[in-house]
Amino acid sequence: MGIAERIYEVVKSLPEAAAAEVLDYAENERAKTAAKGVQADRRNLALALLDKHAGKFKAVKFSRADLYDRACIR
């Protein structure tokens, strides 16, 4: 007997209110699991995009004070 059948047998003997609580819990767990999968997919897509453009940006050090000493700001 699988886990689903065992849960069904136990829930079948519970009062309606208790069975509804078990169902709510199971649905919430399924929603959490699905949300984690979506977050993982979004993260993997973002990392793939970063990998695609790796090395194309040249980072340079700068002085914040020099940024404010420009002719267009005066």
N, C-alpha and C positions, 0 to 999 in steps of 0.2 A: 504494500500500500504506500503510495507516494504522500508527500507532505500535503498536497492540496486535498487529497481524500481524507487524510487525518484531520485537517482543519475543518473540513466540511462535517465530518462525523461529530466533532466536539461542538461546533457552532449549532448544529441541528438540534442538540439537546438543551441549548441555552434559551432563556426567555427572549422575546423579541427585542427588548431594549438593549440587552447585553450583546445580542447578535449584531445589532445596528452599530454598537461601539466598535466591535471587532471589524466590521466592514469599513467604518470610517477610518480606523487605524490603517488597514490594509491599503485603502485608496490614498491616504496621505503618504504612506511609504512609497507607493508607486509613483506619485507625483514628485517626491523628493529625488528618487532615483532618476527619473526622466530629466529633471532640472539639472542634476549633476552631469548627465550625459551631454546636455546642450552646452553647459559651461565648458566642459572638456573639449567639445567640438569647436567652439568659438576660440578657445585658447590655442588649439592646434592650428586653426586657420591663421590666426594672428602670428604665431611663431613661424609658420611656413612663409608668410608674406615678408617677415623680417629676414628670414634666411635668403629669400629671393633677391633682396636688395642689400645684402651684407657686403660691406667693403666699398659701396658706392658713395659714401658720405665721408668727407674729410673733416675731422674735428680739429679745430685750432683753439688754442688758449687765447683768451681776451681779457682785457681789463675793463671792468664795469665803468670806471671813472672816464675812460677814453670814449665810451659810448655816449656819454652825456656832453662831451666836448666836440660836438659836430656843428657845422654851419647851419644845417637845416633846423636845429633845435633852438639856436640863438634868436 
